[in-house]
Amino acid sequence: LTLVFSGALRTQPFGAALEPRWPLPLGLEARWHFPTMPLTLSLAATGEIDSLDAFYFGAGAFAAIRF
């Protein structure tokens, strides 16, 4: 089992003051590697919240076969 946590720091566009843009997007992924098979299953979730009426969340499931 592998757990991955990620975040991204965005800045203002080039030509503007170099400062972070809020909110910060965050993500979490869990991967299960089958030791006797070339198969990996993953579950992922991501999102960001700026306010109660400005947010997004997403989720996905993935399968990979290693050759």
Phi and psi in radians as a Rosetta constraint file:
Dihedral C 1 N 2 CA 2 C 2 CIRCULARHARMONIC -2.141 0.35
Dihedral N 2 CA 2 C 2 N 3 CIRCULARHARMONIC 2.277 0.35
Dihedral C 2 N 3 CA 3 C 3 CIRCULARHARMONIC -1.951 0.35
Dihedral N 3 CA 3 C 3 N 4 CIRCULARHARMONIC 2.326 0.35
Dihedral C 3 N 4 CA 4 C 4 CIRCULARHARMONIC -2.213 0.35
Dihedral N 4 CA 4 C 4 N 5 CIRCULARHARMONIC 2.252 0.35
Dihedral C 4 N 5 CA 5 C 5 CIRCULARHARMONIC -2.052 0.35
Dihedral N 5 CA 5 C 5 N 6 CIRCULARHARMONIC 2.352 0.35
Dihedral C 5 N 6 CA 6 C 6 CIRCULARHARMONIC -2.416 0.35
Dihedral N 6 CA 6 C 6 N 7 CIRCULARHARMONIC 2.718 0.35
Dihedral C 6 N 7 CA 7 C 7 CIRCULARHARMONIC -2.575 0.35
Dihedral N 7 CA 7 C 7 N 8 CIRCULARHARMONIC 2.762 0.35
Dihedral C 7 N 8 CA 8 C 8 CIRCULARHARMONIC -2.270 0.35
Dihedral N 8 CA 8 C 8 N 9 CIRCULARHARMONIC 2.421 0.35
Dihedral C 8 N 9 CA 9 C 9 CIRCULARHARMONIC -1.876 0.35
Dihedral N 9 CA 9 C 9 N 10 CIRCULARHARMONIC 1.990 0.35
Dihedral C 9 N 10 CA 10 C 10 CIRCULARHARMONIC -1.709 0.35
Dihedral N 10 CA 10 C 10 N 11 CIRCULARHARMONIC 2.608 0.35
Dihedral C 10 N 11 CA 11 C 11 CIRCULARHARMONIC -2.028 0.35
Dihedral N 11 CA 11 C 11 N 12 CIRCULARHARMONIC 2.962 0.35
Dihedral C 11 N 12 CA 12 C 12 CIRCULARHARMONIC -1.121 0.35
Dihedral N 12 CA 12 C 12 N 13 CIRCULARHARMONIC 2.760 0.35
Dihedral C 12 N 13 CA 13 C 13 CIRCULARHARMONIC -1.042 0.35
Dihedral N 13 CA 13 C 13 N 14 CIRCULARHARMONIC 2.706 0.35
Dihedral C 13 N 14 CA 14 C 14 CIRCULARHARMONIC -0.978 0.35
Dihedral N 14 CA 14 C 14 N 15 CIRCULARHARMONIC 2.484 0.35
Dihedral C 14 N 15 CA 15 C 15 CIRCULARHARMONIC 1.691 0.35
Dihedral N 15 CA 15 C 15 N 16 CIRCULARHARMONIC -0.253 0.35
Dihedral C 15 N 16 CA 16 C 16 CIRCULARHARMONIC -1.808 0.35
Dihedral N 16 CA 16 C 16 N 17 CIRCULARHARMONIC 3.082 0.35
Dihedral C 16 N 17 CA 17 C 17 CIRCULARHARMONIC -1.064 0.35
Dihedral N 17 CA 17 C 17 N 18 CIRCULARHARMONIC 2.425 0.35
Dihedral C 17 N 18 CA 18 C 18 CIRCULARHARMONIC -1.430 0.35
Dihedral N 18 CA 18 C 18 N 19 CIRCULARHARMONIC 1.552 0.35
Dihedral C 18 N 19 CA 19 C 19 CIRCULARHARMONIC -2.464 0.35
Dihedral N 19 CA 19 C 19 N 20 CIRCULARHARMONIC 2.720 0.35
Dihedral C 19 N 20 CA 20 C 20 CIRCULARHARMONIC -1.202 0.35
Dihedral N 20 CA 20 C 20 N 21 CIRCULARHARMONIC 2.622 0.35
Dihedral C 20 N 21 CA 21 C 21 CIRCULARHARMONIC -1.794 0.35
Dihedral N 21 CA 21 C 21 N 22 CIRCULARHARMONIC 2.284 0.35
Dihedral C 21 N 22 CA 22 C 22 CIRCULARHARMONIC -1.791 0.35
Dihedral N 22 CA 22 C 22 N 23 CIRCULARHARMONIC 2.618 0.35
Dihedral C 22 N 23 CA 23 C 23 CIRCULARHARMONIC -1.485 0.35
Dihedral N 23 CA 23 C 23 N 24 CIRCULARHARMONIC 2.943 0.35
Dihedral C 23 N 24 CA 24 C 24 CIRCULARHARMONIC -1.607 0.35
Dihedral N 24 CA 24 C 24 N 25 CIRCULARHARMONIC 2.239 0.35
Dihedral C 24 N 25 CA 25 C 25 CIRCULARHARMONIC -1.302 0.35
Dihedral N 25 CA 25 C 25 N 26 CIRCULARHARMONIC 2.397 0.35
Dihedral C 25 N 26 CA 26 C 26 CIRCULARHARMONIC -2.191 0.35
Dihedral N 26 CA 26 C 26 N 27 CIRCULARHARMONIC 2.645 0.35
Dihedral C 26 N 27 CA 27 C 27 CIRCULARHARMONIC -2.535 0.35
Dihedral N 27 CA 27 C 27 N 28 CIRCULARHARMONIC 2.757 0.35
Dihedral C 27 N 28 CA 28 C 28 CIRCULARHARMONIC -2.487 0.35
Dihedral N 28 CA 28 C 28 N 29 CIRCULARHARMONIC 2.349 0.35
Dihedral C 28 N 29 CA 29 C 29 CIRCULARHARMONIC -2.380 0.35
Dihedral N 29 CA 29 C 29 N 30 CIRCULARHARMONIC 2.432 0.35
Dihedral C 29 N 30 CA 30 C 30 CIRCULARHARMONIC -2.098 0.35
Dihedral N 30 CA 30 C 30 N 31 CIRCULARHARMONIC 2.265 0.35
Dihedral C 30 N 31 CA 31 C 31 CIRCULARHARMONIC -2.130 0.35
Dihedral N 31 CA 31 C 31 N 32 CIRCULARHARMONIC 2.333 0.35
Dihedral C 31 N 32 CA 32 C 32 CIRCULARHARMONIC -1.972 0.35
Dihedral N 32 CA 32 C 32 N 33 CIRCULARHARMONIC 2.043 0.35
Dihedral C 32 N 33 CA 33 C 33 CIRCULARHARMONIC -1.726 0.35
Dihedral N 33 CA 33 C 33 N 34 CIRCULARHARMONIC 2.078 0.35
Dihedral C 33 N 34 CA 34 C 34 CIRCULARHARMONIC -1.367 0.35
Dihedral N 34 CA 34 C 34 N 35 CIRCULARHARMONIC 2.080 0.35
Dihedral C 34 N 35 CA 35 C 35 CIRCULARHARMONIC -1.185 0.35
Dihedral N 35 CA 35 C 35 N 36 CIRCULARHARMONIC -0.468 0.35
Dihedral C 35 N 36 CA 36 C 36 CIRCULARHARMONIC -1.828 0.35
Dihedral N 36 CA 36 C 36 N 37 CIRCULARHARMONIC 0.032 0.35
Dihedral C 36 N 37 CA 37 C 37 CIRCULARHARMONIC -2.320 0.35
Dihedral N 37 CA 37 C 37 N 38 CIRCULARHARMONIC 2.696 0.35
Dihedral C 37 N 38 CA 38 C 38 CIRCULARHARMONIC -1.480 0.35
Dihedral N 38 CA 38 C 38 N 39 CIRCULARHARMONIC 0.833 0.35
Dihedral C 38 N 39 CA 39 C 39 CIRCULARHARMONIC -2.189 0.35
Dihedral N 39 CA 39 C 39 N 40 CIRCULARHARMONIC 2.381 0.35
Dihedral C 39 N 40 CA 40 C 40 CIRCULARHARMONIC -2.239 0.35
Dihedral N 40 CA 40 C 40 N 41 CIRCULARHARMONIC 2.246 0.35
Dihedral C 40 N 41 CA 41 C 41 CIRCULARHARMONIC -1.885 0.35
Dihedral N 41 CA 41 C 41 N 42 CIRCULARHARMONIC 2.413 0.35
Dihedral C 41 N 42 CA 42 C 42 CIRCULARHARMONIC -2.292 0.35
Dihedral N 42 CA 42 C 42 N 43 CIRCULARHARMONIC 2.514 0.35
Dihedral C 42 N 43 CA 43 C 43 CIRCULARHARMONIC -2.153 0.35
Dihedral N 43 CA 43 C 43 N 44 CIRCULARHARMONIC 2.346 0.35
Dihedral C 43 N 44 CA 44 C 44 CIRCULARHARMONIC -2.353 0.35
Dihedral N 44 CA 44 C 44 N 45 CIRCULARHARMONIC 2.584 0.35
Dihedral C 44 N 45 CA 45 C 45 CIRCULARHARMONIC -2.454 0.35
Dihedral N 45 CA 45 C 45 N 46 CIRCULARHARMONIC 2.505 0.35
Dihedral C 45 N 46 CA 46 C 46 CIRCULARHARMONIC -2.541 0.35
Dihedral N 46 CA 46 C 46 N 47 CIRCULARHARMONIC 2.788 0.35
Dihedral C 46 N 47 CA 47 C 47 CIRCULARHARMONIC 3.091 0.35
Dihedral N 47 CA 47 C 47 N 48 CIRCULARHARMONIC 3.008 0.35
Dihedral C 47 N 48 CA 48 C 48 CIRCULARHARMONIC -2.723 0.35
Dihedral N 48 CA 48 C 48 N 49 CIRCULARHARMONIC 2.594 0.35
Dihedral C 48 N 49 CA 49 C 49 CIRCULARHARMONIC -2.237 0.35
Dihedral N 49 CA 49 C 49 N 50 CIRCULARHARMONIC 2.128 0.35
Dihedral C 49 N 50 CA 50 C 50 CIRCULARHARMONIC -1.766 0.35
Dihedral N 50 CA 50 C 50 N 51 CIRCULARHARMONIC -0.716 0.35
Dihedral C 50 N 51 CA 51 C 51 CIRCULARHARMONIC -2.807 0.35
Dihedral N 51 CA 51 C 51 N 52 CIRCULARHARMONIC -3.131 0.35
Dihedral C 51 N 52 CA 52 C 52 CIRCULARHARMONIC -1.130 0.35
Dihedral N 52 CA 52 C 52 N 53 CIRCULARHARMONIC -0.382 0.35
Dihedral C 52 N 53 CA 53 C 53 CIRCULARHARMONIC -1.996 0.35
Dihedral N 53 CA 53 C 53 N 54 CIRCULARHARMONIC 0.250 0.35
Dihedral C 53 N 54 CA 54 C 54 CIRCULARHARMONIC -2.443 0.35
Dihedral N 54 CA 54 C 54 N 55 CIRCULARHARMONIC 1.597 0.35
Dihedral C 54 N 55 CA 55 C 55 CIRCULARHARMONIC -2.736 0.35
Dihedral N 55 CA 55 C 55 N 56 CIRCULARHARMONIC 2.880 0.35
Dihedral C 55 N 56 CA 56 C 56 CIRCULARHARMONIC -2.620 0.35
Dihedral N 56 CA 56 C 56 N 57 CIRCULARHARMONIC 2.649 0.35
Dihedral C 56 N 57 CA 57 C 57 CIRCULARHARMONIC -2.404 0.35
Dihedral N 57 CA 57 C 57 N 58 CIRCULARHARMONIC 2.584 0.35
Dihedral C 57 N 58 CA 58 C 58 CIRCULARHARMONIC -2.540 0.35
Dihedral N 58 CA 58 C 58 N 59 CIRCULARHARMONIC 2.729 0.35
Dihedral C 58 N 59 CA 59 C 59 CIRCULARHARMONIC -2.600 0.35
Dihedral N 59 CA 59 C 59 N 60 CIRCULARHARMONIC 2.729 0.35
Dihedral C 59 N 60 CA 60 C 60 CIRCULARHARMONIC -2.769 0.35
Dihedral N 60 CA 60 C 60 N 61 CIRCULARHARMONIC 2.841 0.35
Dihedral C 60 N 61 CA 61 C 61 CIRCULARHARMONIC -2.257 0.35
Dihedral N 61 CA 61 C 61 N 62 CIRCULARHARMONIC 2.473 0.35
Dihedral C 61 N 62 CA 62 C 62 CIRCULARHARMONIC -2.409 0.35
Dihedral N 62 CA 62 C 62 N 63 CIRCULARHARMONIC 2.653 0.35
Dihedral C 62 N 63 CA 63 C 63 CIRCULARHARMONIC -2.287 0.35
Dihedral N 63 CA 63 C 63 N 64 CIRCULARHARMONIC 2.393 0.35
Dihedral C 63 N 64 CA 64 C 64 CIRCULARHARMONIC -2.293 0.35
Dihedral N 64 CA 64 C 64 N 65 CIRCULARHARMONIC 2.483 0.35
Dihedral C 64 N 65 CA 65 C 65 CIRCULARHARMONIC -2.005 0.35
Dihedral N 65 CA 65 C 65 N 66 CIRCULARHARMONIC 2.195 0.35
Dihedral C 65 N 66 CA 66 C 66 CIRCULARHARMONIC -1.585 0.35
Dihedral N 66 CA 66 C 66 N 67 CIRCULARHARMONIC 2.347 0.35
